[in-house]
Amino acid sequence: MKRAVIVHCWDGYPNYCWYPNAKRQLEEAGFSVEIPAFPHTETPTEEDWVPFLSGVVGELDEDVYLIGHSVGCITILRYLETLQDGDTVGGVILVAGFTDDLGYKELSNYFERPLDFAKIKSKCKNGFVAIHSDNDPYVDLKYGEILKKELGAELIVKSNMGHFSGPVDDKKSCTELPDVVEAVKSLTL
């Protein structure tokens, strides 16, 4: 059975923003879907989150699809770097993903060494899709271009979607993001 794991954002949780809607739609499409609550969501670290993701994924195969949002994306990329020879996932969706230190000291622990894009790319059988907004206040659109260049990701640019988050700074919540479900489906064909 095809499985999807949604890795939430900093300060996120399983019922936050678009995650429940994506879970429901993917389950309707025949996927088993998990949205685990990552530890210390207020202070995510590679040291905590990557092993936690590994434990959630468990036995790895090409029927596993990983979906990340913001810090969830860098967690997935660092997780892929840890995989052994011969281990691959089916596909990866990166929503508001980034590849460099954004200047938040809380997240700098993820960037103590450069990303190994070649290894990351080799760990994903069907490819990557990067979904970005043209007005994200936290993650510049240039990161979508970097993911496209370095990982061969299909880049989807949405207009005026901010950070695809729940209510932040009195902004409207993003409770539906059909592009995520469509992207996963496109990678399974």
N, C-alpha and C positions, 0 to 999 in steps of 0.2 A: 504494500500500500504506500502511496506517496504521502510523505510527511512534510509539514512546514513548521518552522519555528520562527516566531516573531520575537526579535530582541528589542525591547523598548528603549526609550531615550533616558537621558539623565533626568532624575526625579519622576520617571514614568512608572507605570504599573499596568497590569493586564487589561483593565477596563478603560484605559486612557485613550483619548482621541479616536483615531480610525481603526485601532487594533480589533475591537470586538466585531465591527462590521466586516473587516477583511477575513477574520476567523470564520464568521458565519458563511460568507460567500465561498471561501475555500472548502469548507466542510460540505457545502451543497455541491461542490464540484468533485467530491470524493476524496478529499485530503483529510488526513488526521492532522490537527493543528494544535500546537502548544504556544501559549504566551506566558512563559514563566516570569515570576516576580524575582528580579535579580537582587542580590544582596546589596545593602548600602547604596540604595538608588540615589541618595543625596550626595554621595561621594564615590562615583564609579571608579574602579581601578582595573587595569589590565590583570593584575595579580589575583583579584577576586572574580572578575567577570569572565575571563577566558576559560579557566577551569570549570566554572559553573556552567557555561555554555556547553563545554565538552561533556559534562555529566548529563545535561538535559538531552543532548543529541544521542548520547550512548553509542550503540552500534551504528556505524556510519555506512551508508551506501549511496548510490546515485539516485535514489528516490527521496533524498533529503533536500529540501529547499529552505534556504535561510533568508530571512527578511529582517533588515535592520533599519532602525530610525535613529539618526544623529549618532550619539555615542554607541548605539547598537551596531552601527556600520563598522566603526573602527574595531569594535570587539570581534565582529565576524572576520574582518581582514586579519587581525592578529591570531584568531583561532585557526584560520586556514593555514597560516604559517607553521602551526604546530603539527599539522597532519603528516603522517608517515608516507613513505613511498607507496604508491598504489591506492591511497585513500583519496576519494573525491566526493564532492557533493554534486547534486544535479544542477543547481542553479542558485544564484544569489541576487536579491533585490536590495538596493541601497537607497534609502530615502533620506535626503539631506545628509549624505555622507561626506566625509572630509578625510584628507590624507596627511595633513600637517597640523602642528600645534596651532590652535586658534587664539592662543593668548590667555586661556583660562587655566590658572595654576592647578585647579582640580583635575584637569584632563591631561596635563603635561606628562604624566607618567606613561601614557600610551606612546609617547614620541621620543623616548630615550635612545632609539635607534631607528634608522630608516626602514620603511616598509620594503619587503622583498616582493616586488610586484610580479616577477617571473614565477616565483614559487606559488604565490597566491593564485595567479591565473591558471597554473597547472593543476590546481586542486578543485577546479570547477568545470564539470564536463560540458554543460550546455550554455554556459556564459553568464554574464552579468547584465543587469539593467540598473541604471542610475536615474533616480527621479529627483529633480531639483526644482525650486521655485525661483523665479526671476526677482523676487523681492524678499528673500530670506534674510532676516536681520542678523543671523548668527553665522550662517554658512554661505560664503560667496559662491556664485554660480561657476566660478573658475574650477571648483573642485569637481563638478560634474564633467568638465572638459578633461581634467586630469584622469578621472576614472575611465573616461572614454579612451583616452590615449594609452594609458598604462595597462588597462585590463581588457580593452576592446569592448567596454560596456556600451550597450545601447543607451543613449541619453535622451530622457524625456524631460522637457522643460515646461513647467506649468506656470501660468500667469497669476500673480497676486495670491499665492497660497502660503506666503510666510514660511514658517518652519514646519508646517504640517502638524501642528501641535494642538493641545487642548487649550483652554482659556489662559492666555498669558498676556499680561499688560493690557487687559480689557479687550483683547482681540477675540474674534469669533473662533470657536473650536472647529478643527478639521475632523469631522466625525465620519467622513466617507472619503476614501481614496481608491476609486475603482481601478486606477492604473496599476496598483499593486497586484490585484487579483489577475488582471489581464496580462501583466508581465510574467507572473508565475506560470499561467497557462501557456503563454507563448514559448517559455523555456522547456515545457514538457512535450511539445509537439515533435 
